[in-house]
Amino acid sequence: MVQIFLLGLAAGAAAALLFASVASGSMFSVLLFYLAPLPIMIAAIGWSHVAGLIASVSAAAALAGIFGTAFFLAFLLGVGLPAWWLGYLALLARPARNPAGDPEWYPPGRLIIWAAVLGAAVVSTGILNLGTDADTFRSALRRAFERIIRAQMGTSADQPLEIPGVADASRVMDLMVAVIPPAAAVLATVTSLVNLWLAARVVKVSGRLKRPWPDLAATAVPRLAFAALIAAVAASFLPGLIGIMAGVLAATLLMVFVIVGFAIVHKITDGIGGRGFILAGVYAAVAAFGWPVLVMMLLGVAESFVDLRGRLAARRGLPPPIT
């Protein structure tokens, strides 16, 4: 227990340093900032969820002691507890229900859903901190963006807001206020999953990973996820903060199906000649043009109805996707 406590403190110190590095203002520090959950996840997956929880709380306490008490809840709710919970779920298993006697580990697809829900929850908490109604929230977010732009442009608050190359700065600000919350939630979801993957790889290399490495290309999500997506999209048309937060959740759930779409591409190209070039082309197209991500999303949604990989697995005599 002493070892777990000390390791949790060490992981918490590393997480706090990564989180605080953003104060330097450099571009590299932004990358370090997004890696702040990584030490917590490594502690939770490699040792125990108790170590991860100790890391979360100690990191939040260290940041509060340096930057102020507001950082305690900001880090704990935005970084620490989500990282600990994903690490806890990654090692969750139930007794064997198969002849081999192997335990059934928590499916990767459900970890992806949890990352999406947590990403939406973190951003929704930030929305509530800015305002308890839609108009107050939009006004506060707009003022924050204006301050950032004015600081970069070197203009004062009494001068008209101008953005180089933009004829109507007001419309751009309105667009940013509408787009940034769901975009931030999607980014939180993706960074959580990347950190979870990195943590598991680090723990696997060290020989401490208790669960077998899953076939990530076979990852699928329960059909209930599609029903939740439809409900979130429908609720996003409601007025007020409910509609805004529902839109945030819808964006993260859409990202879930994008990830499933990529998993499908990985699975169906398995064993095909030139697979590396095909996958590289897919990722390059998404990065260069953006719109192919919609194809990935449609593939992920179609999987809920057609079971593309299940049919392919049946033809090849392979096990079905893990949900």
Secondary structure, DSSP 8 states (H G I E B T S, - for coil): -HHHHHHHHHHHHHHHHHHHGGGG--HHHHHHHHTTHHHHHHHHHHT-HHHHHHHHHHHHHHHHHHH-THHHHHHIIIIIHHHHHHHHHHT-EE---STT---EE--HHHHHHHHHHHHHHHHHHHHHHH-SSHHHHHHHHHHHHHHHHHHHHT--TTS----TT-S-HHHHHHHHHHHHHHHHHHHHHHHHHHHHHHHHHHHHHHT---S----GGGB---THHHHHHHHHHHHTTSSHHHHHHHHHHHHHHHHHHHHHHHHHHHHHTTT-TTHHHHHHHHHHHHHHHSTHHHHHHHHHHHHHHH-HHHHHHHHHT----B-
